[in-house]
């Protein structure tokens, strides 16, 4: 007890002394910090606002630099030079209106070599504009550019100017005080002679998007003000004005209402860029920092006192507790750790002992609980599908052998959903995941209702593939009945949010022991049978037969031969003409891949193209066709033929980040005129990812490359999305055209499609024309071009060259000039 008293007294005295000294020292530090914070908070805010103002100025300067950079690229374009050289204001306006819109210029003006305005991106009074510009800084800089410039050392100008009322009126801009980024770039013709200049004008808006939310300060903003403190552009809280130059300690400028403080930096001429924030930040920051310091001080003090008290109590208790009792929990902990090290996570354990031993035991207990939960979670992720929440391929591979070995007979069903890809493309992957979950639920309920527990297994083994195993199925008839019930279960429509979707399923069946005795053998054979079911019309089932193995080997051999043919460039390219519905001339040609197998002869394109898509070789075929067609048709174009070459691209290709670079590189390497190339994108690809398609099309169209929507009407036609995509032409699928002369329903659909395309400014191509009657109907209703066997099947380059003879198609089609509206008609012979 004496030891206890000495330890207790010493601890209390030490705790009191240390605690008192610590509290005194902390109080002194807090008082010093409070005094310093009062002096620093305003300076800190001023420095912060200075940095934000400089950042805002830099962003505005970047806008000016971007204006000059974009204008320089535009001035170097050949089509722009041709338009300027033409001195035709209509031609210039049509081109500059597109260029200015894509480049973000409010006004884009063209001048000839004398400094006279010859056109703009919008209809303007050119004489008035010439008068308004005369004598301005812009006019002086323009004359300097036109006087001293050369193509080898081109020189441009950029700057920030205030536009006068006369200039604003002549430019057709709102009559308000306006500051604008202005850039001037010379334009040279193909011989390097200066033929004029381009001037881009980008006014600073009342609100500049680049300045919105760029600062991390709360309730802050940016204003651009003139020398007389008038705001010409702003971002952030509205209504803030700085009419006077009142400043306070720290160099902060106050707003008119006193609610905001700002710091300004010089910009251009008399302009200043000011960043402002709420005036309350000055006192709020100081008060908050003081409160934080006080709270932190109190927290440290309490933590110190609590820790010291606990330490003293633990020391006293430790002296009173027997060594055996003190170490009692350690033996149980060590024994449990050994069991866990041996792999037994289910060993029971409860923390015992006191003090640190008990704390260690509790931490070990929590660790063991978390370890068990993590192990269960890992097992769930490893063996269960996260979308459908049923076992996955690995779980089936573990469980299936035991069920097959335990039962004398049964059947394995390999299910592949029909139409699932179109659901993904139409409604999105989220809806596709929900559909997979509902499919799994229906199949699970069906198996539960038909089979005793433990006699069946179900797993998702691929994207839209499922495997079901049912024990006790002794005959082909019984297996066929099970397969039909699965098909009927999945034929009922699924509700996806506000839409209803219908899918089918193709099922391959393998029975043990007839078709195999192991899970791997049964799976392979059921998979082969599934492909037979899919090729038989889908939504049906098929059983494995020995000849299917030979079919699989033949398919594999064909895949190998196709890959070798692509690598060795053994494919050939055939060409099918596109004929004008106006005069019967061949105005275009579509390049199509063909394959002559050394043993099997000509392989139908729908067969080897499908294989290429499935094994990931379709991009290689498309690129081969592009290279070969550019070389062959390019020769005809250089020889004088006026043709547009159309090539197809797959979904994986247009979504490839290198798509644009590959196309541009190939076209330039072939020295092919871009305006004679048309890339066909199927409707399903365009609707699958319209934002990516729009971006890729827009960039390539700037080079002159055309784009056409292929197979329109063959799938889900989203008209609003189609209208927003920058296509040049629409190809109507043969399913809409074949037999249209005799089918009133098709006639109505075709008229609507042609009318819609005409309203949207698209050219139209009708595919699959095989009769004169169908051609007549399409031409009468506004089709631009026709393509089909009535003119020619896809033929070799030599045969196509013969077709280009001027009078060859005259006996097949002679179309009268189209008229507007209801008077539009054609005569077909």
C-alpha positions in Angstrom: 0.0 0.0 0.0 2.9 2.3 0.7 4.2 1.8 -2.8 0.7 2.6 -4.1 0.5 5.8 -2.0 3.9 6.9 -3.1 3.2 6.3 -6.8 -0.3 7.9 -6.5 1.1 11.0 -4.7 4.0 11.4 -7.2 1.6 11.0 -10.1 -0.9 13.6 -8.8 1.8 16.2 -8.1 3.5 15.6 -11.4 0.2 15.7 -13.2 -0.8 19.0 -11.5 2.5 20.7 -12.2 2.8 19.6 -15.8 -0.9 20.4 -16.4 -0.6 23.9 -14.9 2.6 24.8 -16.9 1.1 23.4 -20.1 -2.2 25.4 -19.7 -0.2 28.6 -19.0 2.0 28.2 -22.0 -0.9 27.3 -24.3 -2.8 30.4 -23.1 0.1 32.6 -23.9 0.5 31.2 -27.4 -3.2 31.6 -28.0 -3.1 35.3 -27.0 -0.1 35.9 -29.3 -1.8 34.1 -32.2 -5.0 36.1 -31.7 -3.1 39.4 -32.0 -1.2 38.2 -35.1 -4.3 36.9 -36.8 -5.9 40.3 -36.6 -3.0 41.8 -38.6 -2.5 38.9 -41.0 -6.0 38.0 -42.1 -6.5 41.1 -44.2 -3.0 40.9 -45.8 -3.6 37.2 -46.5 -6.9 37.9 -48.3 -5.3 40.7 -50.3 -2.5 38.3 -51.4 -5.1 35.7 -52.2 -7.2 38.1 -54.3 -4.0 39.3 -56.0 -3.2 35.8 -57.1 -6.8 35.2 -58.3 -6.8 38.4 -60.2 -3.6 37.5 -62.0 -5.0 34.1 -62.8 -8.2 35.7 -64.2 -6.1 38.0 -66.3 -4.1 35.1 -67.6 -7.3 33.3 -68.6 -8.5 36.3 -70.5 -5.1 36.6 -72.3 -5.4 32.9 -73.2 -8.7 33.7 -74.9 -7.0 36.4 -77.0 -4.1 34.0 -77.9 -6.6 31.3 -78.8 -8.5 33.8 -81.1 -5.2 34.5 -82.9 -4.2 30.8 -83.1 -7.5 29.7 -84.5 -7.6 32.5 -87.0 -4.1 31.6 -88.2 -5.2 28.0 -88.9 -8.3 29.3 -90.7 -6.2 31.7 -92.9 -3.9 28.8 -94.0 -6.8 26.7 -95.3 -7.0 26.3 -99.1 -10.8 26.7 -99.3 -10.6 30.0 -97.4 -7.9 31.3 -99.7 -10.0 30.3 -102.7 -13.1 32.1 -101.2 -11.0 35.3 -100.5 -9.5 35.2 -104.0 -13.0 34.9 -105.5 -14.1 38.4 -104.0 -17.6 36.9 -104.0 -19.3 38.0 -100.7 -21.9 35.2 -100.9 -19.2 32.5 -101.3 -17.2 34.1 -98.5 -20.2 34.3 -96.2 -21.2 30.7 -96.7 -17.7 29.5 -95.8 -17.0 32.0 -93.0 -20.3 31.5 -91.3 -19.4 27.8 -90.7 -15.8 28.6 -89.7 -16.8 31.4 -87.4 -19.4 29.3 -85.7 -17.0 26.4 -85.0 -14.2 28.7 -83.9 -16.3 30.9 -81.5 -15.8 34.2 -83.4 -18.6 36.7 -83.2 -17.5 38.3 -86.5 -15.0 37.0 -89.1 -14.3 39.5 -91.9 -12.4 39.1 -95.2 -10.4 41.9 -96.8 -8.8 42.0 -100.2 -5.1 43.1 -100.7 -6.1 46.8 -100.7 -7.7 46.6 -97.3 -11.3 46.7 -98.6 -14.0 44.6 -96.9 -15.1 41.9 -99.3 -17.2 39.6 -97.1 -18.1 38.5 -93.6 -19.6 35.5 -91.7 -23.0 37.3 -91.6 -24.8 39.6 -93.9 -23.5 43.1 -93.3 -23.5 46.5 -95.2 -19.9 46.2 -96.5 -19.7 49.8 -97.6 -20.8 51.0 -94.2 -18.3 48.6 -92.6 -15.5 50.0 -94.7 -16.4 53.5 -93.6 -16.6 52.6 -89.9 -13.2 50.8 -89.9 -11.4 53.6 -91.7 -9.1 55.5 -89.4 -9.3 53.1 -86.5 -6.5 51.2 -84.9 -7.8 48.1 -86.7 -7.4 49.9 -90.0 -3.9 51.0 -89.2 -2.8 47.5 -88.2 -4.5 45.9 -91.2 -2.6 48.2 -93.7 0.6 47.2 -91.9 -0.2 43.5 -92.3 -1.1 43.9 -96.0 2.0 46.1 -96.8 4.7 44.1 -95.1 4.1 40.4 -95.3 5.3 37.3 -97.1 4.3 33.6 -97.0 7.8 32.6 -95.9 7.6 34.9 -92.9 3.9 35.5 -92.3 3.1 38.2 -89.8 -0.2 38.7 -87.9 -1.6 41.0 -85.3 -3.7 40.5 -82.2 -4.9 42.9 -79.5 -7.7 44.1 -77.3 -9.7 47.1 -78.3 -12.8 49.1 -77.3 -15.3 49.1 -80.2 -16.9 52.5 -80.9 -20.6 52.9 -81.5 -20.0 53.3 -85.3 -18.0 50.1 -85.5 -20.6 48.2 -83.4 -23.4 49.4 -85.7 -21.5 48.4 -88.9 -20.6 45.0 -87.4 -24.2 44.4 -86.4 -23.3 44.0 -82.7 -25.3 45.3 -79.7 -24.7 49.0 -79.0 -23.2 48.9 -75.6 -19.7 49.5 -74.3 -17.8 46.6 -75.8 -14.2 45.3 -75.4 -13.1 42.7 -77.9 -10.2 40.4 -78.7 -9.1 41.2 -82.3 -6.8 39.2 -84.5 -5.5 39.9 -88.1 -3.9 37.2 -90.3 -2.8 37.4 -94.0 -4.2 35.1 -96.6 -1.9 33.8 -99.4 -2.9 32.0 -102.6 -1.3 28.8 -103.8 1.6 30.7 -105.4 2.5 32.5 -102.2 1.0 35.9 -103.2 -0.8 38.0 -100.6 -4.4 38.1 -101.7 -6.0 39.6 -98.6 -6.5 39.2 -94.9 -8.9 37.8 -92.3 -10.0 39.7 -89.2 -11.5 37.9 -86.2 -13.5 39.8 -83.6 -14.4 38.1 -80.3 -16.1 40.5 -77.9 -15.9 40.0 -74.2 -19.4 38.9 -73.1 -21.3 40.4 -70.2 -20.5 37.1 -68.5 -17.4 35.1 -69.6 -17.8 31.4 -69.0 -14.0 30.9 -68.5 -14.2 33.1 -65.4 -17.1 31.2 -63.8 -16.3 29.2 -60.7 -12.6 29.4 -61.2 -11.8 30.6 -57.7 -12.1 28.4 -54.6 -13.2 31.4 -52.5 -16.9 31.3 -51.4 -19.2 34.0 -52.8 -16.4 35.5 -55.0 -16.3 36.7 -58.6 -14.4 38.6 -61.2 -15.1 41.9 -63.0 -13.3 43.6 -65.9 -13.6 47.4 -65.5 -12.5 50.4 -67.6 -10.5 53.4 -66.5 -13.7 55.2 -65.3 -14.7 52.1 -63.3 -17.4 50.9 -65.7 -17.9 47.1 -65.7 -17.7 45.6 -69.2 -17.6 41.9 -68.2 -18.2 40.0 -65.0 -18.6 36.5 -63.4 -19.9 35.6 -60.0 -22.4 37.5 -57.8 -24.4 39.9 -59.7 -24.9 43.7 -59.0 -21.4 44.3 -57.5 -20.1 47.7 -58.6 -16.8 49.5 -57.9 -17.6 53.1 -58.9 -15.0 54.6 -56.6 -11.4 53.9 -55.7 -11.9 53.7 -52.0 -9.2 51.5 -50.4 -8.5 50.4 -46.9 -5.6 48.9 -44.9 -4.0 46.1 -46.8 -4.8 47.6 -50.2 -8.3 46.2 -50.6 -10.8 48.1 -52.7 -14.4 48.2 -51.4 -17.5 47.9 -53.5 -20.1 50.6 -53.7 -22.3 48.8 -51.1 -19.4 47.9 -48.9 -20.2 44.2 -48.9 -17.3 43.1 -51.1 -13.5 43.8 -51.2 -11.4 43.4 -54.3 -7.8 43.5 -55.7 -7.2 44.6 -59.3 -4.4 44.1 -61.8 -3.7 46.1 -65.0 -4.8 44.4 -68.2 -4.9 46.2 -71.6 -4.8 50.1 -72.0 -7.1 51.4 -69.2 -8.7 48.0 -68.4 -8.3 46.3 -65.1 -9.1 42.8 -64.0 -10.5 42.7 -60.4 -11.2 39.7 -58.2 -13.6 40.3 -55.4 -14.9 38.4 -52.4 -17.2 39.0 -49.5 -15.9 41.5 -47.0 -17.0 39.3 -44.2 -14.0 36.9 -45.1 -11.7 39.4 -43.4 -13.3 39.1 -40.0 -14.7 35.6 -40.5 -11.3 34.1 -41.3 -9.7 35.8 -38.2 -12.6 34.7 -35.9 -12.6 31.2 -37.3 -8.9 30.7 -36.9 -9.1 32.1 -33.4 -12.0 29.7 -32.5 -10.1 26.8 -34.0 -7.0 27.7 -32.0 -9.0 27.9 -28.8 -10.9 24.7 -29.5 -7.6 23.0 -30.3 -6.1 24.3 -27.1 -9.0 23.0 -25.0 -8.9 19.7 -26.8 -5.2 19.2 -26.2 -5.6 20.1 -22.6 -8.4 17.6 -22.0 -6.6 14.9 -24.0 -3.5 15.5 -21.9 -5.5 15.4 -18.6 -7.5 12.3 -19.7 -4.4 10.5 -20.9 -2.4 11.3 -17.8 -5.3 10.2 -15.5 -5.7 6.9 -17.4 -2.0 6.3 -17.3 -1.8 6.9 -13.6 -4.8 4.7 -13.0 -3.4 1.9 -15.1 -0.1 2.1 -13.2 -1.9 1.8 -9.9 -4.1 -1.1 -11.1 -1.1 -2.9 -12.6 0.6 -2.9 -9.2 -2.4 -4.6 -7.6 -3.2 -7.2 -10.2 -1.4 -10.6 -10.0 0.9 -11.5 -12.8 -1.0 -14.6 -13.7 -4.3 -12.8 -13.9 -2.6 -10.0 -15.9 -1.3 -12.4 -18.6 -4.4 -14.7 -18.7 -5.7 -13.2 -22.0 -2.3 -13.6 -23.8 -2.4 -17.4 -23.8 -5.9 -17.5 -25.4 -4.8 -14.9 -28.0 -1.7 -16.8 -28.9 -3.7 -20.1 -29.4 -6.3 -18.4 -31.6 -3.6 -16.8 -33.7 -2.0 -20.2 -34.3 -5.4 -21.6 -35.4 -5.9 -18.7 -37.9 -2.4 -19.2 -39.2 -3.3 -22.8 -40.0 -6.3 -21.6 -42.1 -9.1 -22.0 -39.5 -11.0 -18.7 -39.6 -14.0 -20.2 -37.7 -12.1 -20.7 -34.4 -14.1 -19.1 -31.6 -12.5 -16.2 -29.7 -13.5 -13.7 -27.0 -11.2 -11.1 -25.6 -10.2 -11.6 -21.9 -7.7 -10.1 -19.6 -7.3 -6.4 -18.6 -5.6 -3.3 -19.7 -3.4 -3.5 -22.7 -3.9 -7.3 -23.0 -7.7 -6.8 -23.2 -7.2 -3.9 -25.6 -5.1 -6.2 -27.8 -7.7 -8.9 -27.5 -10.5 -6.6 -28.6 -8.5 -5.3 -31.5 -7.7 -8.9 -32.5 -11.4 -9.8 -32.2 -12.4 -6.9 -34.5 -9.6 -7.9 -36.9 -10.9 -11.5 -37.0 -14.5 -10.2 -37.6 -13.3 -8.0 -40.5 -11.2 -10.8 -41.9 -14.1 -13.2 -41.9 -16.3 -10.6 -43.6 -13.6 -9.8 -46.2 -13.2 -13.5 -46.9 -16.9 -13.9 -47.5 -16.9 -10.8 -49.7 -13.9 -12.1 -51.7 -15.7 -15.4 -52.2 -18.8 -13.6 -53.3 -16.9 -11.6 -55.9 -14.9 -14.6 -57.0 -17.8 -17.0 -57.5 -20.9 -14.8 -58.0 -21.9 -12.5 -60.9 -22.3 -8.9 -59.6 -25.0 -8.1 -62.2 -27.3 -11.1 -62.2 -26.4 -12.2 -58.6 -26.2 -15.8 -59.5 -23.1 -18.0 -59.7 -20.5 -17.2 -62.3 -18.3 -19.3 -64.6 -15.8 -20.2 -61.9 -18.5 -21.2 -59.4 -20.1 -23.4 -62.0 -16.8 -25.0 -62.9 -16.3 -25.9 -59.2 -19.9 -27.2 -58.5 -20.8 -28.9 -61.8 -18.4 -31.9 -61.7 -19.8 -32.9 -58.3 -23.4 -32.9 -59.5 -22.6 -34.7 -62.8 -20.6 -37.4 -61.0 -23.3 -37.9 -58.3 -26.2 -38.3 -60.8 -26.4 -41.1 -63.4 -28.0 -38.8 -66.1 -29.0 -35.2 -66.8 -28.6 -32.4 -69.3 -26.6 -29.3 -69.6 -28.3 -26.3 -71.4 -26.2 -23.5 -72.9 -28.4 -20.4 -73.3 -27.4 -17.4 -75.5 -29.9 -14.4 -75.5 -31.1 -13.2 -78.9 -31.4 -9.5 -79.4 -29.5 -8.5 -76.2 -27.0 -6.3 -78.1 -29.9 -4.2 -79.6 -31.3 -3.7 -76.1 -27.9 -2.4 -75.0 -27.5 -0.2 -78.0 -31.1 1.2 -77.8 -31.7 1.6 -74.0 -28.1 1.7 -72.7 -26.0 -0.7 -70.6 -27.8 0.1 -67.4 -31.0 -1.3 -68.9 -29.0 -4.2 -70.3 -27.8 -5.1 -66.8 -31.3 -4.8 -65.4 -32.5 -7.2 -68.1 -29.8 -9.8 -67.3 -30.9 -9.6 -63.6 -34.5 -10.3 -64.6 -33.5 -13.2 -66.9 -31.5 -14.8 -64.1 -34.6 -14.4 -61.7 -36.9 -16.0 -64.2 -34.6 -18.9 -64.9 -33.9 -19.5 -61.2 -37.6 -19.5 -60.4 -38.2 -22.0 -63.3 -35.5 -24.4 -62.1 -36.7 -24.1 -58.4 -40.3 -25.0 -59.4 -39.3 -28.0 -61.6 -36.3 -29.6 -59.8 -35.7 -30.7 -56.3 -33.2 -28.7 -54.2 -29.6 -29.7 -55.1 -30.5 -31.2 -58.4 -29.9 -28.2 -60.6 -27.3 -25.4 -61.1 -27.6 -22.1 -62.9 -24.7 -19.6 -63.8 -24.0 -16.6 -66.0 -20.9 -17.6 -68.0 -20.6 -14.7 -70.4 -22.0 -11.3 -71.5 -25.4 -12.7 -72.5 -24.7 -16.4 -71.9 -26.1 -18.7 -69.2 -25.6 -22.4 -68.4 -28.2 -24.5 -66.6 -27.6 -28.1 -65.4 -30.6 -30.3 -64.5 -30.0 -33.7 -63.1 -32.4 -36.6 -63.7 -33.2 -35.7 -67.3 -33.1 -39.2 -68.9 -34.5 -38.7 -72.4 -34.2 -36.3 -75.4 -37.9 -35.6 -75.0 -37.6 -34.5 -71.4 -34.6 -32.3 -72.2 -36.5 -30.8 -75.1 -39.5 -30.0 -72.8 -37.1 -28.2 -70.4 -35.6 -26.2 -73.2 -39.0 -25.1 -74.5 -40.1 -24.1 -71.0 -37.0 -21.9 -70.8 -37.7 -20.3 -74.2 -41.4 -19.6 -73.2 -40.3 -18.1 -69.9 -38.0 -15.6 -71.6 -40.4 -14.8 -74.4 -42.6 -12.8 -72.1 -41.7 -9.1 -72.5 -39.5 -7.4 -69.9 -40.3 -4.0 -68.4 -37.3 -1.7 -68.4 -38.2 1.5 -66.6 -40.9 3.0 -68.9 -40.2 0.7 -71.8 -41.0 -2.9 -72.7 -38.4 -5.1 -74.4 -38.6 -8.6 -75.9 -35.8 -11.0 -76.4 -35.3 -14.5 -77.5 -33.0 -17.3 -76.5 -31.1 -19.9 -78.5 -30.3 -23.1 -76.4 -27.8 -25.8 -77.1 -28.3 -29.1 -75.2 -25.9 -31.9 -74.2 -27.0 -35.0 -72.3 -24.8 -37.1 -70.0 -23.6 -39.7 -70.3 -24.6 -39.9 -74.0 -22.7 -36.7 -75.1 -20.0 -36.8 -72.5 -19.3 -37.4 -68.8 -17.3 -34.4 -67.8 -18.4 -30.8 -67.4 -15.9 -29.4 -69.9 -17.0 -31.9 -72.6 -20.7 -31.2 -72.0 -20.1 -27.4 -72.0 -18.2 -27.5 -75.3 -20.8 -29.7 -77.0 -23.7 -27.7 -75.7 -22.0 -24.5 -77.0 -21.7 -26.1 -80.5 -25.4 -27.1 -80.4 -26.3 -23.5 -79.4 -24.8 -22.1 -82.6 -26.9 -24.6 -84.6 -30.0 -23.3 -82.8 -29.0 -19.7 -83.5 -28.4 -20.4 -87.2 -31.8 -22.2 -87.4 -33.7 -19.0 -86.8 -33.1 -18.4 -83.1 -35.6 -18.7 -80.3 -35.2 -22.4 -80.5 -33.1 -25.3 -79.2 -30.8 -27.9 -80.7 -29.1 -31.1 -79.4 -25.4 -31.9 -79.9 -24.6 -34.3 -82.7 -21.2 -35.8 -83.6 -21.1 -33.9 -86.9 -21.1 -30.6 -85.0 -17.5 -31.2 -83.9 -16.5 -31.3 -87.6 -18.5 -28.1 -88.2 -16.5 -26.4 -85.3 -13.2 -27.6 -86.8 -14.2 -26.2 -90.2 -15.2 -22.9 -88.6 -11.9 -22.7 -86.8 -10.1 -23.5 -90.1 -12.0 -20.8 -91.9 -11.2 -18.2 -89.1 -7.5 -19.1 -89.5 -7.6 -18.8 -93.3 -9.4 -15.5 -93.0 -6.8 -14.1 -90.7 -4.1 -15.3 -93.0 -5.8 -13.8 -96.1 -6.2 -10.4 -94.3 -2.5 -10.4 -93.3 -1.3 -11.3 -96.8 -3.8 -8.9 -98.4 -5.4 -11.7 -100.4 -8.9 -10.2 -100.2 -10.1 -8.2 -103.2 -12.3 -5.1 -103.6 -15.3 -4.9 -105.8 -17.2 -1.8 -106.7 -21.0 -1.1 -107.0 -22.0 2.1 -108.8 -24.3 4.8 -107.4 -26.4 6.3 -110.2 -27.9 9.8 -110.2 -31.7 9.8 -110.3 -31.5 13.1 -112.3 -29.6 12.1 -115.4 -28.6 8.4 -115.0 -24.9 9.2 -114.6 -22.6 7.2 -112.3 -21.7 9.7 -109.6 -20.4 7.5 -106.9 -19.2 4.0 -106.1 -19.2 1.8 -102.9 -16.1 -0.3 -102.2 -16.9 -3.8 -100.9 -14.6 -6.6 -99.7 -14.7 -10.0 -101.4 -12.8 -13.2 -100.6 -12.0 -16.0 -103.0 -10.9 -19.0 -100.8 -8.3 -21.1 -102.5 -10.3 -24.3 -101.7 -13.9 -23.3 -101.1 -14.0 -20.6 -103.8 -16.0 -17.4 -103.3 -17.1 -17.0 -99.6 -20.3 -15.0 -99.3 -19.5 -11.6 -97.7 -22.2 -12.0 -95.1 -20.4 -15.1 -93.9 -16.8 -13.9 -93.6 -17.7 -10.4 -92.5 -19.7 -11.9 -89.6 -16.7 -14.1 -88.7 -14.4 -11.1 -88.8 -16.7 -9.1 -86.5 -16.8 -12.0 -84.0 -13.0 -12.6 -83.9 -12.0 -8.9 -84.0 -10.7 -8.6 -87.5 -13.3 -6.3 -89.0 -11.1 -3.2 -88.5 -8.3 -4.8 -90.5 -10.7 -5.5 -93.4 -12.1 -2.0 -93.3 -8.6 -0.5 -93.4 -7.5 -2.8 -96.3 -10.6 -1.9 -98.3 -9.9 1.9 -97.7 -6.2 1.6 -98.8 -7.0 -0.4 -101.9 -10.0 1.7 -102.9 -8.2 5.0 -102.5 -5.4 3.7 -104.7 -7.7 2.3 -107.5 -10.5 4.9 -107.5 -8.0 7.6 -107.0 -6.4 6.6 -110.3 -9.8 6.9 -112.1 -10.4 10.3 -110.5 -7.0 11.6 -111.6 -7.8 10.3 -115.1 -10.9 12.6 -115.1 -13.8 10.6 -113.5 -15.9 12.7 -111.1 -16.7 10.0 -108.5 -17.4 9.9 -104.8 -15.9 6.8 -103.2 -17.9 5.3 -100.3 -16.3 3.0 -97.7 -17.8 1.4 -94.6 -16.5 1.6 -91.0 -17.4 -0.6 -88.1 -18.5 0.4 -84.6 -15.1 -0.5 -83.0 -13.3 1.5 -85.6 -15.1 4.8 -85.2 -14.9 4.5 -81.4 -11.1 4.0 -81.7 -9.3 7.1 -80.4 -6.8 6.8 -83.4 -9.7 6.7 -86.0 -9.2 10.3 -87.2 -5.4 10.0 -87.3 -5.6 6.7 -89.3 -8.1 8.1 -91.8 -6.2 11.3 -92.4 -2.8 9.5 -92.7 -4.2 7.0 -95.2 -5.9 9.6 -97.4 -2.8 11.8 -97.5 -0.5 8.8 -98.3 -2.8 7.9 -101.2 -2.9 11.5 -102.4 -6.6 11.1 -102.6 -8.8 14.3 -102.7 -10.7 14.3 -99.4 -13.9 15.8 -101.0 -14.3 12.6 -103.1 -14.3 10.3 -100.0 -17.5 9.3 -98.2 -17.4 7.3 -95.0 -20.6 5.2 -94.3 -21.6 4.7 -90.7 -24.5 2.4 -90.0 -27.5 3.7 -88.2 -27.0 1.4 -85.2 -23.4 2.6 -84.8 -24.5 6.3 -85.0 -27.2 5.8 -82.4 -24.9 3.7 -80.1 -22.7 6.6 -79.1 -23.9 9.8 -80.9 -21.7 12.2 -79.0 -18.5 10.4 -80.1 -19.8 10.0 -83.7 -20.6 13.7 -83.9 -17.1 14.7 -82.7 -15.3 12.4 -85.1 -17.5 13.3 -88.1 -17.2 17.1 -87.4 -13.4 17.0 -87.3 -13.1 15.0 -90.5 -15.7 17.0 -92.4 -13.5 20.1 -91.8 -11.0 18.4 -94.2 -13.8 17.9 -96.8 -14.5 14.2 -96.1 -18.2 13.3 -96.5 -20.3 11.1 -94.2 -23.4 9.0 -94.9 -25.7 7.2 -92.5 -25.9 3.6 -93.8 -28.8 1.1 -93.4 -31.2 3.8 -92.3 -34.6 2.2 -91.3 -33.1 -1.2 -90.6 -33.1 -0.7 -86.9 -34.2 1.7 -84.2 -34.4 5.1 -85.9 -33.9 8.0 -83.5 -34.9 10.9 -85.8 -34.0 13.6 -83.3 -30.5 12.2 -82.8 -30.1 11.8 -86.6 -31.0 15.4 -87.2 -28.2 16.6 -84.9 -25.5 14.4 -86.5 -23.7 16.3 -89.3 -24.2 13.7 -92.1 -24.1 14.6 -95.8 -26.2 11.7 -97.0 -28.6 9.0 -95.8 -28.7 5.5 -97.3 -32.1 4.0 -97.0 -31.9 0.3 -96.3 -33.0 -2.2 -98.9 -35.8 -3.5 -96.5 -37.6 -0.1 -97.1 -37.0 -0.1 -100.9 -37.3 -3.7 -102.2 -40.8 -4.1 -103.7 -41.9 -0.6 -102.7 -43.8 -0.1 -106.0 -46.2 -2.8 -104.9 -46.3 -2.2 -101.1 -48.4 0.8 -99.9 -47.0 0.6 -96.4 -43.5 0.8 -97.7 -44.4 3.6 -100.0 -45.7 5.7 -97.1 -42.5 5.0 -95.0 -40.2 5.8 -98.0 -42.0 9.0 -98.8 -41.6 10.1 -95.1 -38.0 9.1 -95.0 -37.1 10.9 -98.3 -39.1 14.0 -97.2 -37.4 14.1 -93.8 -33.9 13.8 -95.4 -34.8 16.6 -97.9 -35.9 18.8 -95.0 -32.7 18.2 -93.1 -30.6 18.9 -96.2 -29.3 15.3 -96.7 -28.7 13.6 -100.0 -30.4 10.3 -100.3 -29.3 6.9 -101.7 -31.9 4.1 -102.1 -30.2 0.7 -101.8 -31.3 -2.7 -103.2 -33.0 -1.3 -106.4 -33.7 -4.3 -108.6 -36.8 -3.3 -110.7 -37.6 -0.4 -112.9 -40.8 0.1 -110.9 -39.0 0.5 -107.6 -36.6 2.9 -109.2 -39.3 5.0 -110.7 -41.1 5.3 -107.4 -37.9 6.3 -105.5 -37.0 8.9 -108.2 -40.4 10.4 -108.3 -40.4 10.9 -104.6 -37.1 12.7 -104.4 -34.3 10.1 -104.1 -30.9 11.7 -105.1 -29.1 8.4 -106.1 -29.9 4.8 -106.5 -27.8 1.6 -106.0 -28.7 -1.9 -106.9 -28.5 -4.9 -109.2 -30.7 -3.1 -111.7 -27.6 -1.2 -112.7 -24.8 -3.6 -111.7 -23.8 -6.0 -108.9 -20.4 -5.3 -107.2 -17.8 -5.9 -109.9 -14.0 -5.8 -110.2 -12.2 -2.5 -111.0 -11.8 -3.5 -114.7 -15.5 -4.2 -115.1 -16.4 -1.0 -113.2 -14.1 1.0 -115.5 -16.2 -0.2 -118.5 -19.4 0.9 -116.7 -18.0 4.5 -116.6 -18.4 4.8 -120.4 -20.8 7.8 -120.8 -23.7 6.0 -122.7 -23.5 2.6 -121.0 -26.4 3.2 -118.6 -28.5 5.4 -120.9 -30.6 2.4 -121.9 -31.3 1.5 -118.3 -32.4 4.8 -116.8 -33.3 8.2 -118.1 -34.7 10.5 -115.4 -36.4 13.9 -116.2 -35.3 16.9 -114.2 -36.9 16.9 -110.7 -39.4 19.7 -109.9 -40.3 21.1 -106.6 -43.0 19.8 -104.3 -45.9 17.8 -105.9 -44.5 18.5 -109.4 -41.4 16.3 -108.7 -41.4 13.4 -111.1 -39.2 11.1 -113.2 -39.4 9.1 -116.3 -37.7 5.6 -116.2 -37.3 3.4 -119.2 
